[in-house]
């Protein structure tokens, strides 16, 4: 009967698959109102269906704790929110589908959704030709199928516990671009997840535990089974964890299996998790932050707090396991939530975590191990230590700058010493030149003195010579005159 149902489902799906585009819309909601449902009569309505019938697009229907025996049809874009998933039950009473969604942009959150009918058309949640819905933080159990997706796109199914259903936990036919994230899918009689003719879906950080077949996708389906180098936890995975890194080829464990997990002969989870996935949400300054823990321990009692006096951010949870084994945690922390440094304590004993090399500016990944027991693990980002590290970093920068300055000083000093040596050598040469110059000055003075004396002698000699010349010239002239006169007198006597 189950196999006949699958075949007929595929035939029907192929006929109506193209209708999906006509169901897709992008309507804009007006201001929403809150409608209260309380089976005790303390709300606006006693029944969930009555609240939906009287709601308008964008309304929030808040259902207080209690058991509501109904088959709910959500035909409007509303949010259906339970007070607490462990105490707010929508129960079909063993007949039909518990919740059937025929609108787009519907949110269903924080319910236990149980006890559908037992024939193949009875579901916990039926999403047929329905898009952009969010199914979050619900327990979906005791139904024929947990969640049925038929020709539906852009739905997010996250952090649900989908267990102990008669056929499959999630069953998708011809559905595209859906996200399956952080769900516990366990102990379903046939399939944890079944995908037929469904493409571009992303399935990651889910725990597949002891389903008859944990997951199956046919050859017509092409989907992604990991995200940012983290896949899913598979209870039937037998791989080892001796390596880390994007290619799992760096020595050292990281909580991710060293070899891929074969989902079918042609579909693989490339980064199977070595421990179960636990996801927690922390809201700070109006922003939701997701803290993820992958561990082979059972994780419980998660808390996030800010130290009243120190301002330090603190993550605290309990990790329990078999004392004969070694526990590990791979913790993803949004960098905007907690800054480096990180102090990790296991039962008040500090451990040194490995900062995995796939950490990014968005998230930081810490990996550490410990002896198994019921251990309280505390991860702190101490404000004082952060300031100290910042000061230490600044001091390190100053030390580096000082070292550079010192190196530059020594270079300049060496250059100065070289200049001093050169100056000494030049000074010696200058002294030699000065000494030689002084010797030349003395010689010059002596030569000048001698030259002056020579000039005096020359001048005196010249003067004497000139005087002698003049005297002789006068004397000669006088004699010539006398001789001429004598000659003339002689001539006169003669005549």
C-alpha positions in Angstrom: 0.0 0.0 0.0 2.8 2.4 0.9 4.6 1.7 -2.5 1.3 2.2 -4.4 0.8 5.5 -2.6 4.2 6.7 -3.7 3.7 5.8 -7.3 0.3 7.5 -7.4 1.7 10.5 -5.7 4.3 10.9 -8.4 1.7 10.7 -11.1 -0.5 13.3 -9.5 2.4 15.6 -8.7 3.6 15.6 -12.4 0.1 16.8 -13.5 -0.1 19.8 -11.1 3.6 20.7 -10.7 3.3 23.7 -13.0 0.5 25.2 -10.9 3.0 26.2 -8.3 3.9 29.4 -10.0 0.3 30.6 -9.7 0.3 30.1 -6.0 3.4 32.2 -5.4 2.7 35.8 -4.4 4.6 38.7 -2.7 1.9 40.5 -0.9 2.8 43.2 1.7 1.2 42.9 5.1 -0.5 45.7 7.0 0.1 46.2 10.7 -0.7 42.9 12.5 -2.8 42.3 15.5 -2.6 39.6 18.1 -5.5 37.2 18.5 -5.5 35.0 21.6 -6.9 31.4 21.7 -7.5 29.8 25.1 -9.5 26.6 25.6 -10.4 27.8 29.1 -12.3 30.8 27.8 -9.7 33.4 28.8 -8.8 34.4 25.3 -10.6 35.8 22.2 -11.5 32.3 20.9 -11.8 28.8 22.3 -10.7 27.1 19.1 -7.8 27.7 16.8 -9.9 27.4 13.6 -12.3 30.1 14.8 -9.4 32.5 15.3 -8.1 31.8 11.8 -11.5 32.2 10.3 -11.8 35.7 11.9 -8.2 36.8 11.2 -6.8 38.9 8.4 -3.5 38.8 6.6 -0.5 39.4 8.9 -2.3 38.6 12.2 -0.6 36.7 14.9 -2.7 33.9 16.5 -1.3 33.1 19.9 -2.4 29.8 21.4 -2.1 29.4 25.1 -1.1 26.0 26.6 -3.7 23.3 26.4 -4.9 20.5 24.1 -6.9 21.5 21.1 -8.6 18.6 19.3 -8.9 20.0 15.8 -8.2 19.6 12.1 -6.9 23.1 11.4 -6.9 24.7 7.9 -4.7 27.8 7.5 -6.0 29.6 4.5 -4.6 33.1 5.3 -1.1 34.5 5.7 -0.9 34.5 9.5 1.4 33.4 12.3 0.2 30.6 14.4 2.3 30.6 17.7 2.0 28.3 20.6 2.8 29.3 24.2 5.1 26.3 24.7 5.7 23.4 22.4 5.8 21.0 25.4 2.4 22.1 26.6 0.5 23.4 23.6 -1.0 20.5 21.6 -2.9 20.4 18.4 -4.3 16.9 18.2 -6.3 15.5 15.2 -7.8 12.8 17.4 -6.6 10.1 15.0 -8.6 11.4 12.0 -7.4 13.4 9.0 -4.6 15.9 8.8 -3.7 18.0 11.9 -2.7 21.2 10.1 -3.3 21.9 6.3 -1.8 25.0 4.9 -3.3 26.4 1.7 -2.0 30.0 1.9 1.5 31.4 1.5 3.7 33.1 4.1 2.3 31.2 7.1 4.4 30.7 10.3 3.7 27.7 12.6 5.8 27.7 15.7 6.0 26.1 19.2 3.3 23.4 19.1 3.2 19.7 19.6 1.4 18.5 16.4 0.2 14.9 16.8 -2.2 12.1 16.2 -3.3 12.4 12.6 -5.2 9.7 10.8 -3.4 6.5 9.7 -3.9 6.6 5.9 -1.4 7.9 3.3 -3.3 11.3 3.0 -3.1 12.1 6.7 -0.3 14.4 7.7 1.0 16.3 10.7 1.4 19.4 8.5 0.3 19.4 4.9 2.0 22.0 2.6 0.7 21.5 -0.9 1.2 24.3 -3.4 2.2 26.5 -0.5 5.3 28.8 -0.5 7.4 31.0 1.8 6.2 29.3 5.0 8.2 28.8 8.3 7.7 25.7 10.3 9.8 26.2 13.5 10.3 24.7 16.9 7.5 22.2 16.9 7.2 18.6 18.0 5.6 16.6 15.2 4.9 13.1 16.3 2.5 10.2 16.0 1.2 11.1 12.5 1.2 9.0 9.3 3.6 11.6 7.9 5.2 14.4 9.8 5.5 17.1 7.2 4.2 16.7 3.6 5.6 19.0 1.0 4.0 18.9 -2.5 5.0 21.3 -5.2 6.0 23.9 -2.7 9.0 26.3 -2.7 11.0 28.6 -0.4 9.8 27.0 2.9 12.0 26.8 6.0 11.6 23.9 8.3 13.9 24.4 11.3 14.5 23.2 14.9 11.6 20.8 14.9 11.5 17.4 16.6 10.0 15.1 14.0 9.8 11.7 15.4 7.9 8.4 15.6 5.7 9.0 12.6 4.2 5.9 10.8 5.8 6.5 7.4 8.2 9.5 7.0 9.3 12.4 9.0 9.5 14.8 6.0 8.2 13.8 2.6 8.8 16.1 -0.3 7.6 15.7 -3.9 8.5 18.2 -6.6 9.4 20.9 -4.1 12.2 23.4 -4.7 14.5 25.8 -2.8 13.4 24.6 0.7 15.6 24.7 3.8 15.7 21.9 6.3 17.8 23.1 9.3 18.5 22.0 12.8 15.7 19.4 13.0 15.8 16.2 15.1 14.4 13.5 12.7 14.2 10.2 14.6 12.5 6.9 14.9 10.2 7.3 11.9 9.1 3.9 10.6 10.2 4.3 6.9 12.1 7.5 6.1 13.5 10.3 8.0 13.5 12.5 4.9 12.2 11.4 1.5 12.7 13.7 -1.5 11.3 12.8 -4.9 11.8 15.0 -8.0 12.8 17.8 -5.7 15.8 20.1 -6.4 17.9 22.9 -4.9 16.8 22.1 -1.4 19.4 22.6 1.4 19.5 20.0 4.2 22.1 20.7 6.9 22.6 20.6 10.7 19.9 18.0 11.2 20.1 14.9 13.4 19.1 11.8 11.6 18.7 9.2 14.3 17.5 5.6 14.0 15.0 6.0 11.2 14.4 2.9 9.2 16.1 4.8 6.3 17.6 8.0 7.5 17.3 9.8 4.2 16.5 9.1 0.6 16.5 11.2 -2.6 15.8 9.7 -6.0 17.9 10.2 -9.1 15.7 13.1 -10.2 16.6 15.1 -7.1 19.7 17.3 -6.8 20.1 19.0 -3.4 22.8 20.3 -1.1 23.4 18.2 2.1 25.8 20.6 3.8 26.4 24.2 4.5 29.7 26.1 5.2 31.6 22.8 5.6 29.1 21.3 8.1 26.6 18.7 7.1 24.2 16.5 9.2 24.6 14.0 12.0 23.8 10.4 10.9 23.4 7.7 13.5 24.6 5.1 10.9 27.8 7.0 9.9 31.0 5.0 10.8 33.7 7.4 9.8 36.7 8.7 11.7 37.8 12.1 12.8 41.6 12.4 12.7 41.8 15.4 10.3 40.4 18.9 10.0 40.1 21.7 7.5 38.0 22.4 4.3 39.5 19.3 2.6 39.8 17.3 5.9 43.5 16.8 5.3 45.0 18.7 8.2 46.1 16.7 11.2 43.8 17.2 14.2 40.2 16.5 14.9 37.4 19.1 14.3 34.1 17.3 14.9 33.5 16.6 11.2 34.0 13.2 9.6 37.1 12.7 7.4 35.2 11.0 4.6 31.8 11.8 3.1 28.7 9.9 4.0 26.9 8.1 1.2 23.1 8.9 1.6 22.4 6.8 -1.5 24.8 5.5 -4.2 24.8 8.9 -5.9 24.0 11.4 -3.1 26.6 12.4 -0.5 26.9 14.5 2.6 30.4 15.8 2.2 30.8 17.0 5.8 29.0 14.5 8.1 29.0 15.6 11.8 30.6 13.4 14.4 28.1 14.4 17.0 24.6 15.7 17.4 23.6 19.2 16.5 22.1 21.6 19.0 21.1 25.1 18.0 20.3 28.0 20.4 19.0 31.5 19.7 20.2 34.6 21.6 18.6 38.0 21.1 20.8 41.0 21.9 20.1 44.6 20.8 17.1 43.4 18.8 19.2 41.0 16.7 18.9 37.2 16.7 22.2 35.4 17.1 22.5 31.6 16.6 24.9 29.6 18.7 25.5 26.1 17.4 27.0 23.2 19.3 28.1 19.9 17.7 28.9 17.4 20.3 29.0 13.7 21.1 27.6 14.7 24.5 24.0 15.4 25.4 23.7 19.2 25.6 21.2 20.7 28.0 20.6 23.8 30.3 21.9 26.3 27.8 22.1 29.9 29.1 23.6 33.1 27.8 24.2 36.0 30.1 26.1 39.2 30.5 28.1 39.8 33.7 26.4 42.6 35.6 29.7 44.0 36.9 32.2 43.1 34.3 30.1 43.2 31.1 31.5 39.9 30.0 29.5 37.7 27.7 29.0 34.2 29.1 27.7 31.0 27.4 27.0 28.1 29.7 25.6 24.6 29.1 25.8 21.1 30.5 27.4 18.3 28.5 26.7 14.7 29.6 28.1 11.4 28.3 29.5 8.0 29.0 32.4 8.4 31.4 34.4 5.7 29.5 34.6 8.0 26.4 36.1 11.4 25.6 33.7 14.2 24.8 34.1 17.0 22.3 32.4 20.2 21.4 32.5 22.2 18.2 30.9 25.5 19.1 30.0 28.2 16.5 29.7 31.7 18.0 28.7 34.9 16.1 31.6 37.3 16.2 29.2 40.2 16.7 27.9 38.5 19.9 31.2 37.6 21.5 34.6 39.1 20.7 37.9 37.4 21.1 39.5 36.3 23.5 37.5 33.2 24.6 38.0 31.5 27.9 36.7 27.9 28.0 36.1 26.2 31.3 35.0 22.5 31.8 33.9 22.0 35.4 35.9 25.2 36.3 39.1 23.8 34.8 40.4 25.8 31.9 40.9 24.0 28.6 42.7 25.4 25.5 40.3 25.4 22.5 41.4 25.1 18.9 40.3 28.0 16.8 39.3 26.2 13.6 40.8 27.6 10.4 37.4 27.9 8.7 36.3 30.6 11.2 35.3 33.8 9.5 34.4 37.4 10.3 30.8 36.2 10.8 31.3 33.2 13.1 34.1 31.8 15.2 34.5 28.0 15.6 36.0 26.6 18.8 36.8 22.9 19.2 37.8 21.3 22.5 37.7 17.9 24.2 37.2 16.8 27.8 36.6 13.7 29.9 33.0 12.7 29.8 30.7 13.1 32.7 28.0 15.5 33.5 30.1 18.6 32.9 29.2 22.3 33.0 30.9 24.1 30.2 31.4 27.8 30.3 32.6 29.9 27.4 33.4 33.5 28.4 34.6 36.5 26.6 36.0 38.5 29.5 35.8 42.2 29.0 38.9 42.8 31.2 40.9 40.1 29.4 39.8 41.6 26.1 40.9 45.1 27.2 44.2 43.5 28.5 44.7 41.8 25.1 44.0 45.0 23.4 46.5 46.8 25.5 48.9 44.0 25.0 48.4 44.2 21.3 49.0 48.0 21.4 52.1 47.4 23.6 53.3 44.8 21.0 52.8 47.4 18.2 54.7 50.0 20.3 57.4 47.4 20.9 57.6 46.7 17.2 57.8 50.5 16.5 60.4 50.9 19.2 62.4 48.1 17.7 62.1 49.7 14.3 63.2 53.0 15.8 66.0 51.4 17.6 67.1 49.7 14.5 66.9 53.0 12.6 68.8 54.7 15.4 71.6 52.1 15.2 71.8 52.5 11.5 72.1 56.3 11.9 74.6 55.7 14.7 76.7 53.5 12.5 76.5 56.1 9.7 77.5 58.7 12.3 80.4 56.6 13.4 81.5 56.2 9.8 81.2 60.0 9.4 83.3 60.5 12.5 86.0 58.1 11.1 85.9 60.0 7.8 85.9 63.3 9.7 88.9 62.1 11.7 90.7 61.1 8.5 89.8 64.4 6.9 90.9 66.2 10.0 94.2 64.5 9.9 94.6 65.4 6.2 93.5 68.9 7.1 96.1 69.1 9.8 98.7 67.8 7.3 97.6 70.4 4.8 97.6 73.1 7.5 101.1 72.1 8.6 102.3 72.1 5.0 100.5 75.5 4.6 102.3 76.9 7.6 105.6 75.7 6.2 104.7 77.4 3.0 103.8 80.5 4.9 107.2 80.5 6.6 109.0 79.9 3.4 106.9 82.5 1.8 107.7 85.0 4.5 111.3 84.2 4.2 111.2 84.5 0.5 109.2 87.7 0.8 111.8 89.1 3.2 114.6 88.1 0.9 112.7 89.5 -2.0 112.1 92.7 -0.2 115.8 93.0 0.6 116.6 92.2 -3.0 114.2 94.9 -4.0 115.9 97.2 -1.6 119.3 96.3 -3.0 117.9 96.5 -6.5 116.4 99.8 -5.8 119.6 101.1 -4.2 121.6 99.7 -7.0 119.3 101.2 -9.5 119.5 104.5 -7.7 123.3 104.4 -7.6 123.3 103.3 -11.2 121.0 106.1 -12.2 123.0 108.5 -10.2 126.2 107.3 -11.7 124.7 107.4 -15.1 123.6 110.9 -14.6 126.8 112.0 -13.2 128.8 110.4 -16.0 126.4 111.8 -18.5 126.9 115.3 -17.2 130.6 114.8 -17.0 130.8 113.5 -20.5 128.7 116.3 -21.7 130.9 118.8 -19.9 134.0 117.3 -21.4 132.5 117.3 -24.8 131.6 120.9 -24.5 135.1 121.7 -23.3 136.7 119.8 -26.0 134.5 121.5 -28.6 135.4 124.8 -27.2 139.2 124.0 -27.3 138.8 122.7 -30.9 137.1 125.8 -31.8 139.7 127.9 -30.2 142.4 126.0 -31.9 140.7 126.4 -35.2 140.5 130.1 -34.6 144.1 130.4 -33.8 145.0 128.4 -36.8 143.2 130.7 -39.1 
